[in-house]
Amino acid sequence: MNAWIKRALIVAAAVLGYGGWAVYSNMLGQPATMDGVAWRAGCIQGSYAGLLTLVNISILEALFRFLLQRQGATAATLNTLLASTVAQYSIIIPVHLLNGTPNILLTLLPGLVIGTAFSSAYLWSLRRYARYALRDAKR
């Protein structure tokens, strides 16, 4: 499959999945007058998830490489995960606060769990690759 098509499908899945969840989670138990807020929350979360999907891997790779030169592989992995997570949520939480999103934690929780699991797995694969590259370079 073409790399651009693969990226487009992944981004579409992120937009629809996270955006749809945000709409659903913010319509739960809310009066009908809040539907507009729920749909805006879905657009915010879906757009953010799509954009984040496009840039997250590049950021993880660059930050991991940078930190790996300065610390051990485990520390670089954990610090990259922590820094990227803090950066992501320091942007999206204020946006949802400005929107008046009623269920911010419920809106963001799936992304936190899934995104952290994905980023962790991706970073561990980078760590493994770096270990093999280092071992091969020493031969």
Buried (B, 14 or more C-beta within 10 A) or exposed (E): EEEEEEEEEBBEEBBBBBBEBBBBBBBEEBEEEBEEBBBBBBBBBBBBBBEBBBEBBEBBBEBBEEBBEEEEBEEBBBBBBEBBBEEBBEEBBEBBEEBEBBBBEBBBEBBEEBBBEBBBEBBBEBBEEBEEEEEEEEE
